[in-house]
Amino acid sequence: GSADTMRGTLKELEAIAAAVIGGVVLTGGFGTIMGIMLGAVIFGIAKEAFFYIPGVDGSFYRVFLGAVLVVAALTNENIRKRIMGSI
């Protein structure tokens, strides 16, 4: 047996993206386990479905992951500001 050093590459980014999609605020203090689980399910479905889109190269998955993370973080920040009354 041998080990593959690239096996876990960018898995931490996927975990962070799943948590943020699930509603965890990046600054801390808000979020639930159920939200994280829901975010992981949504992210997993999107991850698998992305490779079945005809005409799209699989390497664009990382671009998709970054875009989803940015949109989720911006939405998350907007919700946090509304909850805290900063808007």
URTA-V899452 format. One record per residue. N is the residue number from 1. PHI is phi in radians with two decimals (none if undefined). PSI is psi in radians with two decimals (NA if undefined). D_LAST is the distance of its C-alpha to the last C-alpha in Angstrom with 2 decimals. Layout:
BEGIN
n:N phi:PHI psi:PSI d_last:D_LAST
n:N phi:PHI psi:PSI d_last:D_LAST
END
This chain:
BEGIN
n:1 phi:none psi:2.64 d_last:56.55
n:2 phi:-2.39 psi:2.93 d_last:54.19
n:3 phi:-1.92 psi:2.57 d_last:50.51
n:4 phi:-1.86 psi:1.98 d_last:48.09
n:5 phi:-1.21 psi:-0.31 d_last:45.83
n:6 phi:-1.64 psi:0.07 d_last:43.40
n:7 phi:-1.06 psi:-0.67 d_last:42.91
n:8 phi:-1.78 psi:0.24 d_last:39.56
n:9 phi:-1.11 psi:2.23 d_last:38.07
n:10 phi:1.12 psi:0.28 d_last:34.30
n:11 phi:-1.22 psi:-0.52 d_last:34.28
n:12 phi:-1.16 psi:-0.62 d_last:31.66
n:13 phi:-1.14 psi:-0.68 d_last:29.33
n:14 phi:-1.15 psi:-0.67 d_last:30.06
n:15 phi:-1.15 psi:-0.73 d_last:29.38
n:16 phi:-1.13 psi:-0.75 d_last:25.97
n:17 phi:-1.08 psi:-0.74 d_last:25.15
n:18 phi:-1.11 psi:-0.70 d_last:26.39
n:19 phi:-1.17 psi:-0.74 d_last:24.31
n:20 phi:-1.18 psi:-0.70 d_last:21.03
n:21 phi:-1.08 psi:-0.59 d_last:21.97
n:22 phi:-1.32 psi:-0.11 d_last:22.68
n:23 phi:1.91 psi:0.12 d_last:19.19
n:24 phi:-1.33 psi:2.25 d_last:19.68
n:25 phi:-1.39 psi:2.34 d_last:16.75
n:26 phi:-1.12 psi:-0.45 d_last:18.22
n:27 phi:-1.48 psi:-0.11 d_last:17.10
n:28 phi:1.63 psi:2.87 d_last:18.89
n:29 phi:1.72 psi:-0.35 d_last:18.59
n:30 phi:-2.27 psi:2.55 d_last:17.89
n:31 phi:2.37 psi:2.69 d_last:20.47
n:32 phi:-2.30 psi:2.80 d_last:23.77
n:33 phi:-1.12 psi:-0.72 d_last:27.28
n:34 phi:-1.10 psi:-0.66 d_last:27.42
n:35 phi:-1.11 psi:-0.72 d_last:24.31
n:36 phi:-1.12 psi:-0.75 d_last:25.99
n:37 phi:-1.11 psi:-0.73 d_last:29.20
n:38 phi:-1.11 psi:-0.73 d_last:27.66
n:39 phi:-1.09 psi:-0.68 d_last:26.04
n:40 phi:-1.16 psi:-0.69 d_last:29.45
n:41 phi:-1.15 psi:-0.81 d_last:31.24
n:42 phi:-1.06 psi:-0.79 d_last:29.00
n:43 phi:-1.12 psi:-0.71 d_last:29.31
n:44 phi:-1.11 psi:-0.72 d_last:33.06
n:45 phi:-1.13 psi:-0.77 d_last:33.67
n:46 phi:-1.11 psi:-0.66 d_last:31.85
n:47 phi:-1.10 psi:-0.80 d_last:33.83
n:48 phi:-1.22 psi:-0.67 d_last:37.13
n:49 phi:-1.22 psi:-0.49 d_last:36.47
n:50 phi:-1.07 psi:-0.62 d_last:35.58
n:51 phi:-1.35 psi:-0.18 d_last:39.19
n:52 phi:-1.69 psi:0.01 d_last:40.63
n:53 phi:-1.33 psi:2.09 d_last:39.04
n:54 phi:-1.21 psi:2.48 d_last:42.04
n:55 phi:1.47 psi:0.03 d_last:42.06
n:56 phi:-1.97 psi:2.22 d_last:39.29
n:57 phi:-1.25 psi:2.46 d_last:40.43
n:58 phi:-1.11 psi:-0.36 d_last:39.50
n:59 phi:-1.26 psi:-0.25 d_last:38.42
n:60 phi:-1.35 psi:-0.01 d_last:35.27
n:61 phi:-1.06 psi:-0.69 d_last:34.01
n:62 phi:-1.14 psi:-0.64 d_last:32.49
n:63 phi:-1.13 psi:-0.76 d_last:30.59
n:64 phi:-1.06 psi:-0.76 d_last:29.35
n:65 phi:-1.07 psi:-0.78 d_last:28.37
n:66 phi:-1.13 psi:-0.73 d_last:26.34
n:67 phi:-1.13 psi:-0.74 d_last:24.56
n:68 phi:-1.10 psi:-0.71 d_last:23.73
n:69 phi:-1.14 psi:-0.73 d_last:22.45
n:70 phi:-1.13 psi:-0.81 d_last:20.15
n:71 phi:-1.10 psi:-0.76 d_last:18.76
n:72 phi:-1.13 psi:-0.70 d_last:18.40
n:73 phi:-1.17 psi:-0.72 d_last:16.70
n:74 phi:-1.14 psi:-0.74 d_last:14.08
n:75 phi:-1.13 psi:-0.72 d_last:13.55
n:76 phi:-1.07 psi:-0.75 d_last:13.64
n:77 phi:-1.14 psi:-0.69 d_last:10.98
n:78 phi:-1.10 psi:-0.76 d_last:8.57
n:79 phi:-1.13 psi:-0.73 d_last:9.83
n:80 phi:-1.07 psi:-0.72 d_last:9.68
n:81 phi:-1.13 psi:-0.67 d_last:6.02
n:82 phi:-1.17 psi:-0.68 d_last:5.97
n:83 phi:-1.17 psi:-0.73 d_last:9.06
n:84 phi:-1.39 psi:-0.22 d_last:8.31
n:85 phi:1.43 psi:0.41 d_last:5.63
n:86 phi:-1.47 psi:-0.19 d_last:3.81
n:87 phi:-1.59 psi:NA d_last:0.00
END
